[in-house]
Amino acid sequence: MMDELGKFELPVLAAVARLRGKAYGVSVMEEVSKRGGREVSYGAVHVTLDRLMKKGFLTSKMGEPTPERGGRRKRYYELTGEGEKALAASWSQFRTNFAGLKFKTAGA
């Protein structure tokens, strides 16, 4: 059975998927913060990226050194096939949980 995604793992994994090859710690943190409507810490994102790699949902590789980082390299993350399956399963579960519900919206 596939590991389920935790509450914070889901937006982090989705951010990596959306960033398509441009996902590194800071870009993932900014994407999660923007989509979630609140600031998240780099530390929380870093720990979660590491956990998602251990679960087999992500791989990483080091980028080239960049002058703006003082010659340091960024670690880039990508979804694995298992990561894609985990996102699809979470989306399916989300839709199932909310199927048939109607919400009153402001102004309606």
Summary of the structure (lengths in Angstrom):
residues: 108
radius of gyration: 16.1
end to end distance: 42.7
largest distance: 55.2
contacts: 267
relative contact order: 0.17
helix: 53%
strand: 11%
